[in-house]
Amino acid sequence: MSQSESPIRAMFDAQRTAVKQSQQLFKQGMATQRNVDTMALTGLKGQASLQRQQLALAQAATHGYVSATAAMLPSDDSPEVHRTIDETFDQLHTTHMEFYDALEREVKRDVESANELSEEFVDALDGQTDQLLEMTRSVEDQAVQNVDEFSGQLSEQLERTQELQDQLEDQLEDQTGDVETLLERQAEQIEQFQQQLEEQAEAVTREIPVQGSDEPHTKIETDPEHTLEAVEGIDADVREQLSEAGIATIQDLTRAGAENVAEAADISESQAEEWIEQAEA
């Protein structure tokens, strides 16, 4: 039994119990009526009207029960069920009217004949009630089936939704990884490009011609034998000034000429000539 089946069947059982109780009450009313018929004919019409009202109430209650069931568990059989209920109660109303018409005639002649007709009506009521209860069982089975099918479809839909969510999460994770990889590659390319720019700038700097000479020079030499540190009188500040003018090595100094060296280091030409002589020595 499914989880939804138990409460649905319990609801239908409660409704059938209510219908049976109404049937018993009606039959008790019929039994009371038979006793009254033996006492007086004057109460016959009043009892007939009361019982017709009871039939109308039972009919309305049955319609309400079926409508409430259809609202909670929609079914294409609802209109047919309402028609069957009306037909059933129309038959009961017809039987009831025929019964009381005949009863009114027969009571005057024989109370016993009225009792026989009353029993026939009770039998007809039992039969119609059994038919109604059987019909509700059919509606109950269909309702349970519909609920189970709907529950199964809902479960399948939830599973498909979860699968779709998992796929979307996987795709998002893959795309995020691709973006990170692309960013890393771009960062590497930018770094390589910057290195290339630095190398090109260094190469261009090394090839800048020394003032007064058409030959290329090297801005910085790491070999101590070729640096200006070997020249007496040229300290770090002067070396920086000369380097900015493109004079970074002994060879640069000898080729630059005294005038250019003096201007670059802000010294006299005679001092520049002494440095050049040291460099050439």
DRENVOVO-782253 format. One line per 3 residues: number of its first residue (from 0); for each residue x, y, z of N, C-alpha, C. Coordinates in Angstrom, 1 decimal. Atoms other than C-alpha are relative to their C-alpha. Layout:
BEGIN
NUM> X,Y,Z,X,Y,Z,X,Y,Z; ...
***
This chain:
BEGIN
0> 0.8,-1.2,0.0,0.0,0.0,0.0,0.9,1.2,0.0; -0.8,-1.2,0.1,1.4,3.4,-1.0,-0.3,0.9,1.2; 0.2,-1.0,-1.1,1.7,6.3,1.5,-1.3,0.8,-0.2
3> 1.2,-0.8,0.2,-1.1,8.2,-0.2,-1.3,-0.9,0.0; 1.2,0.8,0.1,-3.5,5.2,-0.4,-0.7,-0.1,1.3; 0.6,0.2,-1.3,-4.1,4.8,3.4,-1.0,1.2,0.3
6> 0.9,-1.1,-0.4,-5.5,8.3,4.1,-1.2,0.2,-1.0; 1.1,-0.1,1.0,-7.6,8.3,0.8,-1.1,-1.1,0.3; 1.0,1.0,-0.3,-9.2,5.0,1.6,-0.7,0.2,1.4
9> 0.6,-0.4,-1.3,-9.8,6.1,5.2,-1.1,1.0,-0.2; 1.0,-1.0,0.2,-11.6,9.1,3.9,-1.3,-0.6,-0.6; 1.1,0.6,0.7,-13.8,7.0,1.6,-0.8,-0.9,1.0
12> 0.6,0.9,-1.0,-14.5,4.5,4.5,-0.9,0.9,0.9; 0.8,-0.8,-0.8,-15.7,7.4,6.6,-1.3,0.5,-0.7; 1.2,-0.5,0.7,-18.0,8.7,3.9,-1.0,-1.1,-0.2
15> 1.0,1.2,0.2,-19.5,5.2,3.3,-0.7,-0.2,1.4; 0.6,0.2,-1.3,-20.0,4.9,7.1,-1.2,1.0,0.2; 1.0,-1.0,-0.2,-21.9,8.2,7.0,-1.3,-0.3,-0.9
18> 1.1,0.4,0.8,-24.1,7.0,4.1,-0.8,-1.1,0.6; 0.7,1.2,-0.7,-24.9,3.7,5.9,-0.8,0.5,1.2; 0.7,-0.5,-1.1,-25.8,5.6,9.0,-1.3,0.8,-0.4
21> 1.2,-0.7,0.5,-28.2,7.8,7.0,-1.0,-1.0,-0.4; 1.0,1.1,0.4,-29.7,4.6,5.6,-0.7,-0.6,1.2; 0.6,0.6,-1.2,-30.2,3.2,9.0,-1.0,0.9,0.7
24> 0.9,-1.0,-0.5,-31.7,6.4,10.2,-1.3,0.0,-0.8; 1.2,0.0,0.8,-34.1,6.4,7.3,-0.8,-1.3,0.2; 0.7,1.3,-0.3,-35.0,2.7,7.9,-0.7,0.1,1.3
27> 0.7,-0.1,-1.3,-35.7,3.5,11.5,-1.2,0.9,-0.1; 1.2,-0.8,0.2,-37.9,6.3,10.3,-1.2,-0.7,-0.6; 1.1,0.8,0.7,-39.8,3.9,8.1,-0.7,-0.9,1.0
30> 0.6,0.9,-1.0,-40.2,1.5,11.0,-0.9,0.8,1.0; 0.8,-0.9,-0.8,-41.5,4.4,13.1,-1.3,0.3,-0.7; 1.2,-0.3,0.8,-43.8,5.3,10.3,-1.1,-1.1,0.0
33> 0.9,1.1,0.0,-45.3,1.8,10.2,-0.8,0.0,1.3; 0.7,0.0,-1.3,-46.1,2.1,13.9,-1.0,1.1,0.1; 0.9,-1.1,0.0,-47.6,5.5,13.4,-1.3,-0.3,-0.8
36> 1.1,0.3,0.9,-49.7,4.2,10.5,-1.1,-0.9,0.7; 1.0,0.8,-0.7,-51.3,1.7,12.8,-0.8,0.8,1.1; 0.7,-0.8,-1.0,-52.2,4.5,15.2,-0.9,1.0,-0.6
39> 0.9,-1.0,0.5,-53.5,7.2,13.0,0.4,0.3,-1.5; -0.3,-0.3,1.4,-53.7,8.1,9.3,0.3,1.5,-0.2; -0.2,-1.4,0.1,-53.6,11.8,10.0,1.5,0.5,-0.1
42> -1.4,-0.4,0.1,-49.8,11.9,10.4,0.7,-0.5,-1.2; -0.6,0.6,1.2,-49.2,10.2,7.1,0.6,1.0,-0.9; -0.5,-1.0,0.9,-48.8,13.3,5.0,1.2,0.7,0.6
45> -1.1,-0.7,-0.7,-46.5,15.0,7.5,1.3,-0.9,-0.1; -1.2,0.9,0.1,-44.2,12.0,7.6,0.5,-0.2,-1.4; -0.4,0.0,1.4,-44.2,11.8,3.8,0.9,1.2,-0.4
48> -0.8,-1.2,0.3,-43.0,15.4,3.6,1.4,0.0,0.7; -1.2,0.1,-0.7,-40.4,14.8,6.2,1.0,-0.9,-0.6; -0.9,1.0,0.6,-39.0,11.8,4.5,0.5,0.5,-1.4
51> -0.4,-0.5,1.3,-38.9,13.6,1.1,1.2,1.0,0.3; -1.1,-0.9,-0.4,-36.8,16.3,2.9,1.3,-0.8,0.3; -1.2,0.8,-0.3,-34.5,13.6,4.2,0.6,-0.5,-1.3
54> -0.6,0.5,1.3,-34.1,12.2,0.7,0.8,1.2,-0.7; -0.6,-1.1,0.6,-33.3,15.7,-0.6,1.3,0.3,0.7; -1.3,-0.2,-0.8,-30.7,16.2,2.2,1.0,-1.0,-0.3
57> -0.9,1.1,0.3,-29.2,12.8,1.5,0.6,0.2,-1.4; -0.5,-0.3,1.4,-29.0,13.7,-2.2,1.0,1.1,0.0; -0.9,-1.1,-0.1,-27.4,17.0,-1.5,1.4,-0.4,0.7
60> -1.2,0.4,-0.7,-24.9,15.5,0.9,0.8,-0.9,-0.8; -0.7,0.9,0.9,-24.0,12.8,-1.6,0.7,0.8,-1.1; -0.6,-0.9,1.0,-23.4,15.5,-4.3,1.2,0.7,0.6
63> -1.1,-0.7,-0.7,-21.2,17.4,-1.8,1.2,-0.9,0.2; -1.1,0.9,-0.3,-19.2,14.4,-0.9,0.8,-0.3,-1.3; -0.7,0.2,1.3,-18.5,13.6,-4.6,0.7,1.2,-0.5
66> -0.7,-1.2,0.5,-17.7,17.2,-5.4,1.3,0.3,0.8; -1.3,-0.2,-0.8,-15.2,17.4,-2.5,1.0,-0.9,-0.4; -0.9,1.0,0.4,-13.6,14.2,-3.6,0.6,0.4,-1.4
69> -0.5,-0.3,1.3,-13.3,15.4,-7.2,0.9,1.2,0.0; -0.9,-1.2,-0.1,-11.8,18.8,-6.1,1.3,-0.4,0.5; -1.3,0.4,-0.6,-9.1,17.1,-4.1,0.7,-1.0,-1.0
72> -0.6,0.9,0.9,-8.5,14.3,-6.7,-0.8,0.1,-1.3; 0.8,-0.2,1.2,-9.7,15.5,-10.1,-0.2,-1.3,-0.8; 0.2,1.2,0.8,-11.3,12.8,-12.2,-1.0,0.3,-1.1
75> 0.9,-0.2,1.1,-13.1,12.7,-15.6,-1.4,-0.6,0.3; 1.3,0.7,-0.3,-15.8,10.5,-14.0,-0.9,0.8,0.8; 0.9,-0.8,-0.9,-17.2,13.3,-11.8,-1.3,0.3,-0.5
78> 1.3,-0.3,0.5,-20.0,14.5,-14.1,-0.9,-1.3,-0.1; 0.8,1.2,0.1,-21.1,10.9,-14.7,-0.5,-0.5,1.4; 0.4,0.4,-1.3,-21.1,10.2,-11.0,-1.2,0.9,0.5
81> 1.1,-0.9,-0.4,-23.3,13.3,-10.3,-1.3,-0.4,-0.8; 1.2,0.4,0.8,-25.8,12.1,-13.1,-0.5,-1.3,0.6; 0.5,1.3,-0.6,-25.9,8.6,-11.5,-0.7,0.3,1.3
84> 0.6,-0.3,-1.3,-26.6,10.1,-8.1,-1.4,0.6,-0.2; 1.3,-0.6,0.2,-29.5,12.2,-9.5,-1.0,-1.0,-0.5; 0.9,1.1,0.5,-30.9,9.2,-11.4,-0.5,-0.9,1.2
87> 0.3,0.9,-1.2,-30.7,7.1,-8.2,-1.0,0.7,0.9; 0.9,-0.7,-0.9,-32.4,9.7,-6.0,-1.3,0.3,-0.7; 1.3,-0.2,0.7,-35.0,10.4,-8.7,-0.8,-1.3,0.1
90> 0.8,1.3,-0.1,-35.9,6.7,-8.6,-0.5,-0.1,1.4; 0.4,0.1,-1.4,-36.0,6.9,-4.8,-1.2,1.0,0.2; 1.1,-0.9,-0.1,-38.2,10.0,-5.0,-1.3,-0.5,-0.6
93> 1.1,0.6,0.7,-40.5,8.3,-7.5,-0.6,-1.1,0.8; 0.5,1.1,-0.8,-40.7,5.2,-5.4,-0.7,0.5,1.3; 0.5,-0.6,-1.2,-41.3,7.3,-2.3,-1.4,0.6,-0.2
96> 1.4,-0.6,0.3,-44.2,9.2,-3.9,-1.0,-1.1,-0.3; 0.9,1.1,0.3,-45.7,6.0,-5.3,-0.4,-0.7,1.3; 0.3,0.7,-1.2,-45.3,4.4,-2.0,-1.1,0.7,0.9
99> 0.9,-0.7,-0.8,-47.1,7.2,-0.1,-1.4,0.2,-0.6; 1.3,-0.1,0.6,-49.8,7.5,-2.7,-0.8,-1.3,0.2; 0.6,1.3,-0.3,-50.5,3.8,-2.4,-0.3,-0.2,1.5
102> 0.2,0.2,-1.4,-50.1,3.9,1.3,-1.3,0.8,0.5; 1.2,-0.7,-0.4,-52.7,6.6,1.7,-1.3,-0.7,-0.4; 1.3,0.7,0.4,-55.2,4.5,-0.2,-0.1,-1.3,0.8
105> 0.1,1.3,-0.6,-54.3,1.2,1.4,-0.1,0.1,1.5; 0.1,0.0,-1.5,-54.0,2.4,5.0,-1.5,0.0,0.4; 1.4,0.0,-0.3,-57.7,3.1,4.9,-0.6,-1.4,-0.1
108> 0.6,1.3,0.1,-58.3,-0.4,3.9,0.7,-1.0,0.9; -0.7,1.1,-0.7,-55.6,-2.4,5.5,1.4,0.5,0.4; -1.3,-0.4,-0.5,-52.6,-1.4,7.7,1.1,-1.0,-0.4
111> -0.9,1.1,0.3,-51.0,-4.7,6.9,0.6,0.2,-1.4; -0.4,-0.2,1.4,-50.9,-3.9,3.2,1.1,1.2,-0.1; -1.0,-1.1,0.0,-49.1,-0.6,4.0,1.4,-0.5,0.5
114> -1.3,0.5,-0.5,-46.5,-2.5,6.0,0.8,-0.8,-1.1; -0.7,0.7,1.1,-45.8,-4.7,3.0,0.6,0.9,-1.0; -0.6,-1.0,0.9,-45.3,-1.7,0.8,1.2,0.7,0.6
117> -1.2,-0.6,-0.7,-43.0,-0.2,3.4,1.2,-0.9,-0.1; -1.1,0.9,0.1,-40.9,-3.3,3.4,0.6,0.0,-1.4; -0.5,-0.1,1.4,-40.7,-3.1,-0.4,0.9,1.3,-0.2
120> -0.8,-1.3,0.2,-39.5,0.5,-0.2,1.3,-0.1,0.7; -1.3,0.1,-0.7,-36.9,-0.4,2.4,0.9,-0.9,-0.8; -0.8,0.8,0.9,-35.7,-3.2,0.1,0.6,0.8,-1.1
123> -0.5,-0.8,1.1,-35.5,-0.7,-2.7,1.1,1.0,0.5; -1.0,-0.9,-0.5,-33.6,1.7,-0.5,1.3,-0.7,0.2; -1.2,0.8,-0.2,-31.2,-1.0,0.5,0.8,-0.2,-1.3
126> -0.6,0.2,1.3,-30.6,-1.8,-3.2,0.7,1.2,-0.6; -0.5,-1.3,0.5,-30.1,1.8,-4.2,1.2,0.4,0.8; -1.1,-0.4,-0.8,-27.8,2.4,-1.3,1.2,-0.9,-0.3
129> -1.1,0.9,0.4,-25.7,-0.7,-2.1,0.6,0.4,-1.4; -0.5,-0.5,1.3,-25.4,0.6,-5.7,0.8,1.2,0.1; -0.7,-1.3,-0.2,-24.3,4.0,-4.5,1.4,-0.3,0.7
132> -1.3,0.3,-0.6,-21.7,2.5,-2.2,1.0,-0.7,-0.9; -0.9,0.7,0.9,-20.4,0.2,-4.9,0.6,1.0,-1.0; -0.5,-1.1,0.9,-20.1,3.3,-7.2,1.1,0.8,0.7
135> -1.0,-0.7,-0.7,-18.1,5.1,-4.5,1.3,-0.8,0.1; -1.2,0.9,0.0,-15.7,2.1,-4.3,0.7,0.1,-1.3; -0.6,-0.1,1.3,-15.1,2.4,-8.0,0.8,1.4,-0.1
138> -0.6,-1.3,0.0,-14.4,6.1,-7.6,1.3,0.0,0.9; -1.1,0.0,-1.0,-12.1,5.4,-4.6,1.2,-0.7,-0.7; -1.1,0.7,0.6,-10.0,2.9,-6.6,0.6,0.9,-1.1
141> -0.5,-0.9,1.0,-9.7,5.4,-9.5,0.8,1.1,0.6; -0.7,-1.1,-0.7,-8.7,8.1,-7.1,1.4,-0.4,0.5; -1.3,0.5,-0.5,-6.0,6.0,-5.5,1.0,-0.2,-1.1
144> -0.9,0.2,1.2,-4.7,5.0,-8.9,0.6,1.3,-0.5; -0.4,-1.3,0.5,-4.6,8.6,-10.0,1.1,0.6,0.9; -1.0,-0.6,-1.0,-2.7,9.7,-6.8,1.3,-0.8,-0.2
147> -1.3,0.7,0.1,-0.2,6.9,-7.2,0.7,0.3,-1.3; -0.6,-0.3,1.3,0.4,7.7,-10.9,0.6,1.4,0.1; -0.5,-1.4,-0.2,0.8,11.4,-10.0,1.2,0.0,0.9
150> -1.2,0.1,-0.9,3.2,10.5,-7.2,1.2,-0.5,-0.7; -1.1,0.6,0.7,5.2,8.4,-9.5,0.6,1.0,-1.0; -0.4,-1.0,1.0,5.3,11.1,-12.2,0.8,1.2,0.7
153> -0.7,-1.1,-0.7,6.3,13.7,-9.6,1.4,-0.4,0.5; -1.3,0.5,-0.4,9.1,11.5,-8.3,1.0,0.0,-1.2; -0.8,0.0,1.2,10.4,11.0,-11.9,0.4,1.4,-0.4
156> -0.3,-1.3,0.3,10.2,14.7,-12.5,1.1,0.6,0.9; -1.0,-0.4,-1.0,12.2,15.4,-9.3,1.3,-0.6,-0.3; -1.3,0.7,0.4,14.8,12.9,-10.4,0.6,0.7,-1.2
159> -0.5,-0.7,1.2,15.1,14.5,-13.8,0.5,1.4,0.3; -0.4,-1.3,-0.4,15.3,17.9,-12.2,1.4,0.0,0.7; -1.2,0.1,-0.7,18.1,16.8,-9.9,1.2,-0.4,-1.0
162> -1.0,0.3,1.0,20.0,15.2,-12.9,0.4,1.2,-0.8; -0.3,-1.2,0.7,19.7,18.4,-14.8,0.8,1.0,0.8; -0.7,-0.9,-0.9,20.9,20.4,-11.8,1.5,-0.5,0.1
165> -1.3,0.5,-0.1,23.9,18.1,-11.5,0.8,0.3,-1.3; -0.7,-0.3,1.2,24.7,18.5,-15.2,0.4,1.4,-0.1; -0.3,-1.4,0.1,24.5,22.2,-15.0,1.2,0.4,0.9
168> -1.1,-0.2,-0.9,26.8,22.2,-12.0,1.3,-0.5,-0.5; -1.2,0.5,0.6,29.3,20.0,-13.8,0.5,0.9,-1.2; -0.4,-0.9,1.1,29.2,22.3,-16.9,0.6,1.3,0.6
171> -0.5,-1.2,-0.6,29.7,25.3,-14.7,1.4,-0.2,0.5; -1.3,0.3,-0.5,32.6,23.7,-13.0,1.1,-0.1,-1.1; -0.9,0.2,1.2,34.2,22.7,-16.4,0.3,1.4,-0.6
174> -0.2,-1.3,0.6,33.6,26.2,-17.7,0.9,0.9,0.9; -0.9,-0.7,-0.9,35.2,27.7,-14.6,1.4,-0.4,-0.1; -1.4,0.5,0.2,38.2,25.5,-15.0,0.6,0.5,-1.3
177> -0.5,-0.5,1.2,38.5,26.5,-18.6,0.4,1.5,0.1; -0.3,-1.4,-0.2,38.4,30.2,-17.7,1.3,0.2,0.8; -1.2,-0.1,-0.8,41.0,29.7,-15.1,1.3,-0.3,-0.8
180> -1.2,0.4,0.9,43.3,27.9,-17.6,0.3,1.1,-1.0; -0.2,-1.0,0.9,42.7,30.6,-20.1,0.7,1.3,0.6; -0.6,-1.1,-0.7,43.6,33.3,-17.6,1.5,-0.2,0.3
183> -1.4,0.3,-0.3,46.7,31.5,-16.6,0.9,0.1,-1.3; -0.8,-0.1,1.3,47.8,31.2,-20.3,0.2,1.4,-0.3; -0.2,-1.4,0.3,47.1,34.9,-20.8,1.0,0.6,0.9
186> -1.0,-0.5,-0.9,49.1,35.7,-17.7,1.4,-0.4,-0.5; -1.3,0.5,0.4,52.0,33.6,-19.0,0.4,0.8,-1.3; -0.3,-0.8,1.3,51.8,35.3,-22.5,0.4,1.4,0.3
189> -0.4,-1.4,-0.3,51.8,38.7,-20.9,1.4,0.1,0.6; -1.3,0.0,-0.6,54.8,37.8,-18.8,1.1,-0.2,-1.0; -1.0,0.2,1.1,56.6,36.5,-21.9,0.2,1.2,-0.8
192> -0.1,-1.2,0.8,55.7,39.6,-23.8,0.8,1.1,0.7; -0.7,-1.0,-0.8,57.0,41.8,-21.0,1.5,-0.3,0.0; -1.4,0.4,0.1,60.3,39.8,-21.0,0.6,0.4,-1.3
195> -0.4,-0.4,1.3,60.5,40.3,-24.7,0.3,1.5,-0.2; -0.2,-1.4,0.1,60.0,44.0,-24.4,1.2,0.4,0.8; -1.2,-0.4,-0.8,62.7,44.2,-21.7,1.2,-0.4,-0.8
198> -1.2,0.4,0.7,65.1,42.2,-23.8,0.2,0.9,-1.2; -0.2,-0.9,1.2,64.4,44.4,-26.9,0.5,1.4,0.4; -0.5,-1.3,-0.5,64.8,47.6,-24.8,1.5,-0.1,0.3
201> -1.4,0.1,-0.3,68.1,46.3,-23.5,0.9,-0.1,-1.2; -0.7,0.1,1.3,69.2,45.4,-27.0,0.2,1.3,-0.7; -0.1,-1.3,0.6,68.3,48.8,-28.3,0.9,0.9,0.7
204> -0.9,-0.9,-0.8,70.1,50.5,-25.4,1.4,-0.3,-0.3; -1.3,0.4,0.3,73.2,48.5,-26.1,0.5,0.5,-1.4; -0.4,-0.4,1.4,73.2,49.6,-29.8,-0.1,1.5,-0.2
207> 0.0,-1.5,0.2,72.8,53.4,-29.1,1.4,0.4,-0.3; -1.4,-0.5,0.3,75.8,55.1,-30.7,0.5,0.9,1.0; -0.7,-0.9,-0.9,78.3,56.8,-28.5,0.1,1.4,-0.6
210> -0.1,-1.3,0.6,78.3,60.6,-28.9,1.4,0.2,-0.6; -1.3,-0.2,0.7,81.0,61.5,-31.4,0.5,-1.2,-0.7; -0.5,1.3,0.6,81.3,57.9,-32.7,-1.2,-0.6,-0.7
213> 1.0,0.7,0.7,79.3,55.9,-35.2,0.0,-1.4,0.3; 0.0,1.4,-0.3,80.2,52.6,-33.7,-0.9,-0.3,1.2; 0.9,0.4,-1.1,77.8,50.7,-31.4,0.8,-0.2,1.3
216> -0.7,0.2,-1.3,78.7,50.4,-27.7,-0.9,-0.8,0.9; 0.7,0.7,-1.0,77.7,48.4,-24.8,-0.1,0.8,1.3; 0.2,-0.9,-1.1,76.1,50.3,-22.0,0.6,-0.5,1.3
219> -0.5,0.6,-1.3,77.1,47.9,-19.2,0.9,-1.2,-0.3; -0.9,1.2,0.2,80.0,45.5,-19.1,0.3,-0.5,1.4; -0.2,0.5,-1.3,80.4,43.2,-16.2,1.4,-0.5,0.2
222> -1.4,0.4,-0.2,84.0,42.3,-16.9,0.8,1.1,0.6; -0.8,-1.1,-0.7,86.2,44.3,-14.4,1.1,0.6,-0.8; -1.1,-0.6,0.8,89.0,44.7,-16.9,-0.5,1.0,-1.0
225> 0.5,-0.9,1.0,86.7,46.7,-19.1,-0.8,1.1,0.6; 0.8,-1.0,-0.7,84.8,48.8,-16.5,0.9,1.2,0.3; -0.7,-1.3,-0.3,85.6,52.4,-15.6,0.6,0.0,1.4
228> -0.5,0.0,-1.4,86.4,51.4,-12.0,1.6,-0.1,0.0; -1.5,0.1,0.1,90.0,50.7,-13.2,0.6,1.4,-0.2; -0.5,-1.4,0.2,90.4,54.5,-14.0,0.0,0.8,1.3
231> -0.2,-0.8,-1.2,91.7,56.5,-11.1,-0.8,1.4,-0.1; 0.7,-1.3,0.0,89.5,59.5,-10.2,-1.5,-0.1,-0.5; 1.4,0.2,0.4,86.2,58.0,-11.6,-0.7,-0.8,1.1
234> 0.7,0.7,-1.0,84.0,57.2,-8.7,-1.4,-0.4,-0.5; 1.3,0.6,0.4,80.5,55.7,-8.6,-0.9,1.1,-0.6; 0.8,-1.0,0.5,78.7,59.0,-9.2,0.4,0.4,-1.4
237> -0.5,-0.4,1.4,80.9,59.9,-12.2,-0.3,-1.1,-1.0; 0.3,1.1,0.9,80.5,56.4,-13.6,-1.5,0.0,-0.4; 1.4,0.0,0.3,76.7,56.8,-13.4,-0.3,1.1,-1.1
240> 0.1,-1.1,1.0,77.0,60.2,-15.3,0.5,-0.4,-1.3; -0.6,0.4,1.2,79.2,58.7,-17.9,-0.9,-1.1,-0.7; 0.9,1.0,0.5,76.9,55.7,-18.3,-1.2,0.5,-0.6
243> 1.2,-0.6,0.6,73.9,57.9,-18.9,0.4,0.6,-1.4; -0.4,-0.6,1.3,76.0,59.5,-21.8,0.4,-1.1,-1.0; -0.4,1.1,0.9,76.7,56.0,-23.2,1.4,-0.4,0.2
246> -1.4,0.4,-0.3,80.2,55.7,-21.7,0.0,-0.9,1.2; 0.1,0.9,-1.1,80.2,52.6,-19.6,1.2,-0.9,0.1; -1.2,0.9,0.0,83.5,50.8,-20.5,1.2,0.8,-0.4
249> -1.3,-0.6,0.3,87.2,51.6,-21.0,0.0,0.3,-1.5; 0.1,-0.2,1.4,86.6,51.2,-24.7,-0.8,1.2,-0.4; 0.9,-1.2,0.2,83.7,53.7,-24.6,0.8,1.3,0.3
252> -0.7,-1.2,-0.4,86.0,56.2,-22.8,1.0,0.4,-1.0; -1.0,-0.3,1.0,88.8,56.0,-25.3,-0.5,0.5,-1.3; 0.6,-0.4,1.3,86.5,56.5,-28.2,-0.8,1.2,0.1
255> 0.9,-1.2,-0.1,84.4,59.3,-26.8,0.7,1.3,-0.2; -0.7,-1.3,0.1,87.1,62.0,-26.8,-0.1,0.8,1.2; -0.1,-0.8,-1.2,88.1,64.4,-24.1,-1.2,1.0,0.2
258> 1.1,-1.0,0.0,85.4,67.0,-25.0,-1.3,-0.6,0.5; 1.3,0.7,-0.4,82.5,64.5,-24.7,0.1,-0.5,1.4; -0.2,0.5,-1.4,83.9,63.0,-21.5,-0.2,1.1,1.0
261> 0.1,-1.1,-0.9,84.3,66.4,-19.9,-1.4,0.5,0.1; 1.4,-0.5,-0.1,80.8,67.4,-20.8,-0.9,-0.9,0.7; 0.8,1.1,-0.7,79.3,64.1,-19.6,0.2,0.0,1.5
264> -0.3,0.0,-1.4,81.1,64.2,-16.3,0.1,1.3,0.7; 0.0,-1.3,-0.5,81.0,67.9,-15.8,1.4,0.3,0.6; -1.3,-0.2,-0.5,84.8,68.2,-15.5,0.8,0.8,-1.1
267> -0.8,-0.7,1.1,87.6,70.0,-17.4,0.5,-1.0,-1.0; -0.4,0.9,1.0,88.9,68.6,-20.6,1.4,-0.6,0.3; -1.3,0.5,-0.4,92.4,68.3,-19.1,-0.2,-1.3,0.9
270> 0.3,1.2,-0.9,91.0,65.9,-16.4,-0.5,-1.1,-0.9; 0.5,1.1,0.8,89.1,64.0,-19.1,1.2,-0.6,-0.8; -1.2,0.5,0.7,92.4,63.7,-21.1,0.8,-1.0,0.8
273> -0.7,0.8,-0.9,94.1,62.2,-18.1,-0.7,-1.4,0.1; 0.7,1.2,-0.1,91.3,59.6,-17.7,0.2,-0.9,-1.3; -0.1,0.7,1.2,91.5,58.7,-21.4,1.4,-0.6,-0.1
276> -1.3,0.6,0.0,95.3,58.3,-21.1,0.2,-1.2,0.8; 0.0,1.2,-0.9,94.8,55.9,-18.2,-0.6,-1.2,-0.7; 0.8,1.1,0.7,92.3,54.0,-20.3,0.8,-0.6,-1.1
279> -0.8,0.5,1.1,94.7,53.7,-23.2,1.2,-0.7,0.4; -1.2,0.6,-0.5,97.6,52.7,-21.1,-0.1,-1.5,0.1
***
